[in-house]
Amino acid sequence: MARPLPHGPMPPRCALGRTVPTTIEAEAIKRNGWRDHGLLVIAVDDPRLGWDERALVRALGDKLYGRKDTAR
């Protein structure tokens, strides 16, 4: 295998080296989970959500999983 850059890192030489994770793209994983499996991962404090959407997410979480412990 050729290295992508001169003096760059070498590719793994053993099969176990290929299982080492690289950078995790959380948004891509969330997007694929929704598109492929119908799983939705939403942070209540996601800045892309308005106050009404945050309230809906919080209400759904409380209904499905119980109230969040706010004493922490």
Biopython code that builds the backbone (N, CA, C, O; Angstrom):
import numpy as np
from Bio.PDB.StructureBuilder import StructureBuilder

atoms = [
    (1, "MET", "N", (0.827, -1.190, 0.000)),
    (1, "MET", "CA", (0.000, 0.000, 0.000)),
    (1, "MET", "C", (0.871, 1.253, 0.000)),
    (1, "MET", "O", (1.886, 1.309, 0.694)),
    (2, "ALA", "N", (0.486, 2.221, -0.753)),
    (2, "ALA", "CA", (1.226, 3.471, -0.786)),
    (2, "ALA", "C", (0.710, 4.400, 0.309)),
    (2, "ALA", "O", (-0.482, 4.408, 0.618)),
    (3, "ARG", "N", (1.592, 5.161, 0.878)),
    (3, "ARG", "CA", (1.192, 6.146, 1.891)),
    (3, "ARG", "C", (0.548, 7.336, 1.188)),
    (3, "ARG", "O", (1.005, 7.747, 0.122)),
    (4, "PRO", "N", (-0.529, 7.904, 1.789)),
    (4, "PRO", "CA", (-1.178, 9.046, 1.150)),
    (4, "PRO", "C", (-0.307, 10.297, 1.122)),
    (4, "PRO", "O", (-0.398, 11.081, 0.177)),
    (5, "LEU", "N", (0.535, 10.504, 2.134)),
    (5, "LEU", "CA", (1.414, 11.667, 2.185)),
    (5, "LEU", "C", (2.841, 11.197, 2.423)),
    (5, "LEU", "O", (3.063, 10.226, 3.146)),
    (6, "PRO", "N", (3.806, 11.875, 1.821)),
    (6, "PRO", "CA", (5.190, 11.505, 2.113)),
    (6, "PRO", "C", (5.463, 11.677, 3.610)),
    (6, "PRO", "O", (5.091, 12.691, 4.199)),
    (7, "HIS", "N", (6.089, 10.718, 4.199)),
    (7, "HIS", "CA", (6.432, 10.724, 5.623)),
    (7, "HIS", "C", (5.184, 10.738, 6.510)),
    (7, "HIS", "O", (5.285, 11.083, 7.687)),
    (8, "GLY", "N", (4.029, 10.379, 5.988)),
    (8, "GLY", "CA", (2.786, 10.309, 6.762)),
    (8, "GLY", "C", (2.706, 9.011, 7.538)),
    (8, "GLY", "O", (3.602, 8.174, 7.435)),
    (9, "PRO", "N", (1.659, 8.830, 8.306)),
    (9, "PRO", "CA", (1.538, 7.606, 9.087)),
    (9, "PRO", "C", (1.377, 6.389, 8.185)),
    (9, "PRO", "O", (0.761, 6.449, 7.121)),
    (10, "MET", "N", (1.944, 5.302, 8.639)),
    (10, "MET", "CA", (1.860, 4.046, 7.891)),
    (10, "MET", "C", (0.503, 3.392, 8.157)),
    (10, "MET", "O", (-0.026, 3.515, 9.261)),
    (11, "PRO", "N", (-0.066, 2.706, 7.177)),
    (11, "PRO", "CA", (-1.300, 1.956, 7.425)),
    (11, "PRO", "C", (-1.014, 0.788, 8.356)),
    (11, "PRO", "O", (0.130, 0.339, 8.433)),
    (12, "PRO", "N", (-2.015, 0.282, 9.064)),
    (12, "PRO", "CA", (-1.793, -0.840, 9.979)),
    (12, "PRO", "C", (-1.235, -2.046, 9.234)),
    (12, "PRO", "O", (-1.597, -2.300, 8.085)),
    (13, "ARG", "N", (-0.354, -2.783, 9.896)),
    (13, "ARG", "CA", (0.249, -3.951, 9.270)),
    (13, "ARG", "C", (-0.459, -5.245, 9.665)),
    (13, "ARG", "O", (-0.303, -6.263, 8.992)),
    (14, "CYS", "N", (-1.238, -5.216, 10.754)),
    (14, "CYS", "CA", (-1.918, -6.439, 11.162)),
    (14, "CYS", "C", (-3.430, -6.218, 11.076)),
    (14, "CYS", "O", (-3.901, -5.084, 10.986)),
    (15, "ALA", "N", (-4.168, -7.302, 11.106)),
    (15, "ALA", "CA", (-5.622, -7.224, 10.998)),
    (15, "ALA", "C", (-6.233, -6.475, 12.176)),
    (15, "ALA", "O", (-7.233, -5.781, 11.998)),
    (16, "LEU", "N", (-5.664, -6.594, 13.376)),
    (16, "LEU", "CA", (-6.205, -5.903, 14.541)),
    (16, "LEU", "C", (-6.071, -4.394, 14.419)),
    (16, "LEU", "O", (-6.889, -3.662, 14.977)),
    (17, "GLY", "N", (-5.079, -3.918, 13.716)),
    (17, "GLY", "CA", (-4.894, -2.489, 13.541)),
    (17, "GLY", "C", (-6.027, -1.839, 12.774)),
    (17, "GLY", "O", (-6.275, -0.643, 12.927)),
    (18, "ARG", "N", (-6.705, -2.598, 11.967)),
    (18, "ARG", "CA", (-7.818, -2.049, 11.182)),
    (18, "ARG", "C", (-9.073, -1.852, 12.023)),
    (18, "ARG", "O", (-9.990, -1.147, 11.602)),
    (19, "THR", "N", (-9.129, -2.464, 13.210)),
    (19, "THR", "CA", (-10.313, -2.330, 14.056)),
    (19, "THR", "C", (-10.229, -1.130, 14.982)),
    (19, "THR", "O", (-11.197, -0.829, 15.681)),
    (20, "VAL", "N", (-9.111, -0.445, 15.006)),
    (20, "VAL", "CA", (-8.963, 0.735, 15.845)),
    (20, "VAL", "C", (-9.855, 1.830, 15.276)),
    (20, "VAL", "O", (-9.737, 2.174, 14.101)),
    (21, "PRO", "N", (-10.745, 2.379, 16.098)),
    (21, "PRO", "CA", (-11.664, 3.397, 15.566)),
    (21, "PRO", "C", (-10.930, 4.688, 15.215)),
    (21, "PRO", "O", (-9.928, 5.056, 15.827)),
    (22, "THR", "N", (-11.463, 5.338, 14.227)),
    (22, "THR", "CA", (-10.952, 6.651, 13.861)),
    (22, "THR", "C", (-11.894, 7.678, 14.466)),
    (22, "THR", "O", (-12.642, 7.350, 15.387)),
    (23, "THR", "N", (-11.879, 8.876, 13.989)),
    (23, "THR", "CA", (-12.752, 9.920, 14.500)),
    (23, "THR", "C", (-14.216, 9.518, 14.333)),
    (23, "THR", "O", (-14.633, 9.057, 13.270)),
    (24, "ILE", "N", (-14.972, 9.699, 15.389)),
    (24, "ILE", "CA", (-16.392, 9.353, 15.355)),
    (24, "ILE", "C", (-17.190, 10.590, 14.958)),
    (24, "ILE", "O", (-17.091, 11.635, 15.602)),
    (25, "GLU", "N", (-17.963, 10.468, 13.918)),
    (25, "GLU", "CA", (-18.825, 11.557, 13.478)),
    (25, "GLU", "C", (-20.208, 11.331, 14.088)),
    (25, "GLU", "O", (-21.032, 10.610, 13.524)),
    (26, "ALA", "N", (-20.455, 11.945, 15.230)),
    (26, "ALA", "CA", (-21.694, 11.714, 15.970)),
    (26, "ALA", "C", (-22.927, 12.067, 15.139)),
    (26, "ALA", "O", (-23.903, 11.315, 15.137)),
    (27, "GLU", "N", (-22.898, 13.177, 14.446)),
    (27, "GLU", "CA", (-24.064, 13.585, 13.658)),
    (27, "GLU", "C", (-24.345, 12.588, 12.537)),
    (27, "GLU", "O", (-25.506, 12.310, 12.236)),
    (28, "ALA", "N", (-23.307, 12.054, 11.924)),
    (28, "ALA", "CA", (-23.497, 11.062, 10.859)),
    (28, "ALA", "C", (-24.103, 9.781, 11.430)),
    (28, "ALA", "O", (-24.963, 9.168, 10.799)),
    (29, "ILE", "N", (-23.662, 9.379, 12.613)),
    (29, "ILE", "CA", (-24.223, 8.185, 13.243)),
    (29, "ILE", "C", (-25.691, 8.408, 13.581)),
    (29, "ILE", "O", (-26.522, 7.527, 13.359)),
    (30, "LYS", "N", (-26.015, 9.582, 14.117)),
    (30, "LYS", "CA", (-27.415, 9.904, 14.431)),
    (30, "LYS", "C", (-28.268, 9.903, 13.159)),
    (30, "LYS", "O", (-29.368, 9.351, 13.135)),
    (31, "ARG", "N", (-27.746, 10.523, 12.117)),
    (31, "ARG", "CA", (-28.485, 10.605, 10.848)),
    (31, "ARG", "C", (-28.734, 9.207, 10.275)),
    (31, "ARG", "O", (-29.843, 8.903, 9.837)),
    (32, "ASN", "N", (-27.710, 8.366, 10.280)),
    (32, "ASN", "CA", (-27.873, 7.002, 9.770)),
    (32, "ASN", "C", (-28.817, 6.190, 10.644)),
    (32, "ASN", "O", (-29.596, 5.386, 10.131)),
    (33, "GLY", "N", (-28.759, 6.389, 11.948)),
    (33, "GLY", "CA", (-29.681, 5.690, 12.846)),
    (33, "GLY", "C", (-31.128, 6.041, 12.549)),
    (33, "GLY", "O", (-32.002, 5.174, 12.573)),
    (34, "TRP", "N", (-31.379, 7.306, 12.272)),
    (34, "TRP", "CA", (-32.738, 7.737, 11.941)),
    (34, "TRP", "C", (-33.171, 7.186, 10.579)),
    (34, "TRP", "O", (-34.263, 6.634, 10.446)),
    (35, "ARG", "N", (-32.326, 7.335, 9.593)),
    (35, "ARG", "CA", (-32.678, 6.929, 8.228)),
    (35, "ARG", "C", (-32.768, 5.411, 8.073)),
    (35, "ARG", "O", (-33.648, 4.913, 7.370)),
    (36, "ASP", "N", (-31.874, 4.682, 8.715)),
    (36, "ASP", "CA", (-31.825, 3.238, 8.530)),
    (36, "ASP", "C", (-32.700, 2.449, 9.497)),
    (36, "ASP", "O", (-33.235, 1.400, 9.139)),
    (37, "HIS", "N", (-32.849, 2.960, 10.738)),
    (37, "HIS", "CA", (-33.511, 2.171, 11.774)),
    (37, "HIS", "C", (-34.672, 2.877, 12.468)),
    (37, "HIS", "O", (-35.347, 2.272, 13.301)),
    (38, "GLY", "N", (-34.917, 4.140, 12.141)),
    (38, "GLY", "CA", (-35.994, 4.868, 12.793)),
    (38, "GLY", "C", (-35.669, 5.246, 14.228)),
    (38, "GLY", "O", (-36.576, 5.517, 15.014)),
    (39, "LEU", "N", (-34.378, 5.269, 14.586)),
    (39, "LEU", "CA", (-33.950, 5.660, 15.928)),
    (39, "LEU", "C", (-33.590, 7.136, 15.913)),
    (39, "LEU", "O", (-32.894, 7.613, 15.017)),
    (40, "LEU", "N", (-34.073, 7.846, 16.916)),
    (40, "LEU", "CA", (-33.849, 9.287, 16.976)),
    (40, "LEU", "C", (-33.096, 9.624, 18.248)),
    (40, "LEU", "O", (-33.512, 9.245, 19.342)),
    (41, "VAL", "N", (-31.987, 10.339, 18.103)),
    (41, "VAL", "CA", (-31.181, 10.778, 19.244)),
    (41, "VAL", "C", (-31.218, 12.294, 19.252)),
    (41, "VAL", "O", (-30.761, 12.944, 18.312)),
    (42, "ILE", "N", (-31.774, 12.860, 20.339)),
    (42, "ILE", "CA", (-31.926, 14.307, 20.421)),
    (42, "ILE", "C", (-31.437, 14.776, 21.784)),
    (42, "ILE", "O", (-31.836, 14.227, 22.811)),
    (43, "ALA", "N", (-30.583, 15.780, 21.797)),
    (43, "ALA", "CA", (-30.189, 16.429, 23.043)),
    (43, "ALA", "C", (-31.190, 17.545, 23.320)),
    (43, "ALA", "O", (-31.522, 18.327, 22.429)),
    (44, "VAL", "N", (-31.663, 17.613, 24.546)),
    (44, "VAL", "CA", (-32.655, 18.633, 24.909)),
    (44, "VAL", "C", (-32.097, 20.033, 24.689)),
    (44, "VAL", "O", (-32.848, 20.950, 24.356)),
    (45, "ASP", "N", (-30.806, 20.210, 24.868)),
    (45, "ASP", "CA", (-30.209, 21.538, 24.725)),
    (45, "ASP", "C", (-29.599, 21.782, 23.346)),
    (45, "ASP", "O", (-28.744, 22.655, 23.197)),
    (46, "ASP", "N", (-30.025, 21.025, 22.341)),
    (46, "ASP", "CA", (-29.530, 21.214, 20.972)),
    (46, "ASP", "C", (-29.899, 22.622, 20.503)),
    (46, "ASP", "O", (-31.079, 22.974, 20.499)),
    (47, "PRO", "N", (-28.922, 23.426, 20.110)),
    (47, "PRO", "CA", (-29.207, 24.811, 19.723)),
    (47, "PRO", "C", (-30.052, 24.942, 18.449)),
    (47, "PRO", "O", (-30.566, 26.022, 18.159)),
    (48, "ARG", "N", (-30.197, 23.867, 17.700)),
    (48, "ARG", "CA", (-31.014, 23.921, 16.487)),
    (48, "ARG", "C", (-32.499, 23.848, 16.795)),
    (48, "ARG", "O", (-33.326, 24.053, 15.906)),
    (49, "LEU", "N", (-32.849, 23.557, 18.052)),
    (49, "LEU", "CA", (-34.253, 23.429, 18.441)),
    (49, "LEU", "C", (-34.750, 24.721, 19.076)),
    (49, "LEU", "O", (-34.012, 25.405, 19.784)),
    (50, "GLY", "N", (-36.005, 25.039, 18.812)),
    (50, "GLY", "CA", (-36.645, 26.162, 19.473)),
    (50, "GLY", "C", (-37.147, 25.739, 20.846)),
    (50, "GLY", "O", (-37.098, 24.558, 21.191)),
    (51, "TRP", "N", (-37.633, 26.706, 21.638)),
    (51, "TRP", "CA", (-38.086, 26.386, 22.996)),
    (51, "TRP", "C", (-39.232, 25.394, 22.981)),
    (51, "TRP", "O", (-39.306, 24.525, 23.850)),
    (52, "ASP", "N", (-40.137, 25.506, 21.999)),
    (52, "ASP", "CA", (-41.281, 24.598, 21.934)),
    (52, "ASP", "C", (-40.850, 23.174, 21.570)),
    (52, "ASP", "O", (-41.415, 22.201, 22.069)),
    (53, "GLU", "N", (-39.848, 23.062, 20.701)),
    (53, "GLU", "CA", (-39.339, 21.736, 20.334)),
    (53, "GLU", "C", (-38.593, 21.104, 21.507)),
    (53, "GLU", "O", (-38.683, 19.895, 21.724)),
    (54, "ARG", "N", (-37.852, 21.925, 22.268)),
    (54, "ARG", "CA", (-37.172, 21.411, 23.465)),
    (54, "ARG", "C", (-38.182, 20.906, 24.487)),
    (54, "ARG", "O", (-37.977, 19.870, 25.119)),
    (55, "ALA", "N", (-39.275, 21.649, 24.643)),
    (55, "ALA", "CA", (-40.312, 21.227, 25.585)),
    (55, "ALA", "C", (-40.922, 19.900, 25.146)),
    (55, "ALA", "O", (-41.201, 19.045, 25.987)),
    (56, "LEU", "N", (-41.132, 19.715, 23.857)),
    (56, "LEU", "CA", (-41.681, 18.462, 23.339)),
    (56, "LEU", "C", (-40.716, 17.301, 23.584)),
    (56, "LEU", "O", (-41.135, 16.225, 24.010)),
    (57, "VAL", "N", (-39.435, 17.517, 23.317)),
    (57, "VAL", "CA", (-38.432, 16.476, 23.549)),
    (57, "VAL", "C", (-38.398, 16.111, 25.025)),
    (57, "VAL", "O", (-38.356, 14.930, 25.372)),
    (58, "ARG", "N", (-38.416, 17.122, 25.904)),
    (58, "ARG", "CA", (-38.397, 16.887, 27.348)),
    (58, "ARG", "C", (-39.637, 16.106, 27.779)),
    (58, "ARG", "O", (-39.536, 15.178, 28.582)),
    (59, "ALA", "N", (-40.796, 16.473, 27.255)),
    (59, "ALA", "CA", (-42.039, 15.782, 27.613)),
    (59, "ALA", "C", (-42.017, 14.328, 27.147)),
    (59, "ALA", "O", (-42.455, 13.439, 27.877)),
    (60, "LEU", "N", (-41.514, 14.081, 25.945)),
    (60, "LEU", "CA", (-41.407, 12.701, 25.451)),
    (60, "LEU", "C", (-40.440, 11.879, 26.298)),
    (60, "LEU", "O", (-40.722, 10.726, 26.624)),
    (61, "GLY", "N", (-39.311, 12.465, 26.650)),
    (61, "GLY", "CA", (-38.344, 11.769, 27.495)),
    (61, "GLY", "C", (-38.919, 11.440, 28.857)),
    (61, "GLY", "O", (-38.725, 10.338, 29.371)),
    (62, "ASP", "N", (-39.639, 12.410, 29.452)),
    (62, "ASP", "CA", (-40.272, 12.173, 30.751)),
    (62, "ASP", "C", (-41.315, 11.070, 30.661)),
    (62, "ASP", "O", (-41.411, 10.228, 31.554)),
    (63, "LYS", "N", (-42.090, 11.071, 29.593)),
    (63, "LYS", "CA", (-43.141, 10.073, 29.439)),
    (63, "LYS", "C", (-42.563, 8.669, 29.244)),
    (63, "LYS", "O", (-43.035, 7.709, 29.855)),
    (64, "LEU", "N", (-41.554, 8.553, 28.403)),
    (64, "LEU", "CA", (-41.006, 7.240, 28.075)),
    (64, "LEU", "C", (-40.044, 6.695, 29.129)),
    (64, "LEU", "O", (-40.009, 5.488, 29.369)),
    (65, "TYR", "N", (-39.263, 7.575, 29.758)),
    (65, "TYR", "CA", (-38.179, 7.117, 30.620)),
    (65, "TYR", "C", (-38.230, 7.662, 32.045)),
    (65, "TYR", "O", (-37.355, 7.357, 32.856)),
    (66, "GLY", "N", (-39.243, 8.461, 32.354)),
    (66, "GLY", "CA", (-39.334, 9.057, 33.689)),
    (66, "GLY", "C", (-38.637, 10.403, 33.717)),
    (66, "GLY", "O", (-37.857, 10.750, 32.830)),
    (67, "ARG", "N", (-38.947, 11.149, 34.772)),
    (67, "ARG", "CA", (-38.362, 12.489, 34.880)),
    (67, "ARG", "C", (-36.858, 12.428, 35.090)),
    (67, "ARG", "O", (-36.339, 11.540, 35.768)),
    (68, "LYS", "N", (-36.175, 13.390, 34.494)),
    (68, "LYS", "CA", (-34.727, 13.492, 34.645)),
    (68, "LYS", "C", (-34.412, 14.018, 36.043)),
    (68, "LYS", "O", (-35.066, 14.945, 36.521)),
    (69, "ASP", "N", (-33.412, 13.429, 36.696)),
    (69, "ASP", "CA", (-32.993, 13.880, 38.023)),
    (69, "ASP", "C", (-32.290, 15.213, 37.879)),
    (69, "ASP", "O", (-31.194, 15.277, 37.322)),
    (70, "THR", "N", (-32.907, 16.287, 38.373)),
    (70, "THR", "CA", (-32.339, 17.627, 38.224)),
    (70, "THR", "C", (-31.457, 18.015, 39.403)),
    (70, "THR", "O", (-30.888, 19.106, 39.403)),
    (71, "ALA", "N", (-31.327, 17.147, 40.414)),
    (71, "ALA", "CA", (-30.531, 17.470, 41.598)),
    (71, "ALA", "C", (-29.030, 17.352, 41.329)),
    (71, "ALA", "O", (-28.231, 17.793, 42.155)),
    (72, "ARG", "N", (-28.634, 16.782, 40.221)),
    (72, "ARG", "CA", (-27.209, 16.587, 39.928)),
    (72, "ARG", "C", (-26.527, 17.849, 39.645)),
    (72, "ARG", "O", (-25.325, 17.855, 39.380)),
]
sb = StructureBuilder()
sb.init_structure("model")
sb.init_model(0)
sb.init_chain("A")
sb.init_seg("    ")
for serial, (resi, resn, name, xyz) in enumerate(atoms, 1):
    if name == "N":
        sb.init_residue(resn, " ", resi, " ")
    sb.init_atom(name, np.array(xyz, "f"), 0.0, 1.0, " ", f" {name:<3s}", serial, name[0])
structure = sb.get_structure()
